[in-house]
């Protein structure tokens, strides 16, 4: 008689399973975008409406060769070191900062906060340009990235229009972005009607802000960097005067 038959009248006891089991792989999480749905969506791959830059070496067919970097901070540090090196030998009244400054947009019945990855500012901490980085290529999350950058631009606009310093309202609106190994420059264009819309909600003039995007410049391309460097230096130099 087997042991199992002898104990058949007793309630069965579940024996612990000591078999080594491989834990399920953790899902790869993309970049975190505040207030933007970060759910994986591959339908946007290669969907950029912009013509490809001759400095971009990544085609939609090659995107699988460029997985996200281990940490967004790696990209942020690389960009800030590059920006600092460009202005190292100039005595400027502005400087690049890694401070993740929160910008708040306040409307009549709502508000939101957009946090930067750094910025160019003077000694009074008046922001002249915003830094935004991502560990992934832009085309893998382009709509979400553009939404986030537009949020930052709107929040910066509203904060400056609340300032008691009128000069803050007339400065150029620029974002320097690095998405993995590619750098972009975005400049906002808007009218007074758009500012009025942000402040009052008046849509009678059909106001819009347009984000003009330039790039990308690949950091692994010496020719691209030699052309991008003077542009970023010019942004830093001119920021002293507004």
Secondary structure as GFF3:
##gff-version 3
##sequence-region A 1 242
A	DSSP	alpha_helix	3	6	.	.	.	ID=ss1
A	DSSP	three_ten_helix	42	44	.	.	.	ID=ss2
A	DSSP	three_ten_helix	60	65	.	.	.	ID=ss3
A	DSSP	alpha_helix	72	87	.	.	.	ID=ss4
A	DSSP	beta_strand	94	97	.	.	.	ID=ss5
A	DSSP	beta_strand	102	106	.	.	.	ID=ss6
A	DSSP	beta_strand	111	115	.	.	.	ID=ss7
A	DSSP	beta_strand	118	122	.	.	.	ID=ss8
A	DSSP	beta_strand	127	134	.	.	.	ID=ss9
A	DSSP	three_ten_helix	138	140	.	.	.	ID=ss10
A	DSSP	alpha_helix	142	161	.	.	.	ID=ss11
A	DSSP	three_ten_helix	166	169	.	.	.	ID=ss12
A	DSSP	beta_strand	174	179	.	.	.	ID=ss13
A	DSSP	beta_strand	182	189	.	.	.	ID=ss14
A	DSSP	alpha_helix	192	200	.	.	.	ID=ss15
A	DSSP	beta_strand	210	218	.	.	.	ID=ss16
A	DSSP	alpha_helix	222	238	.	.	.	ID=ss17
A	DSSP	three_ten_helix	239	241	.	.	.	ID=ss18
###
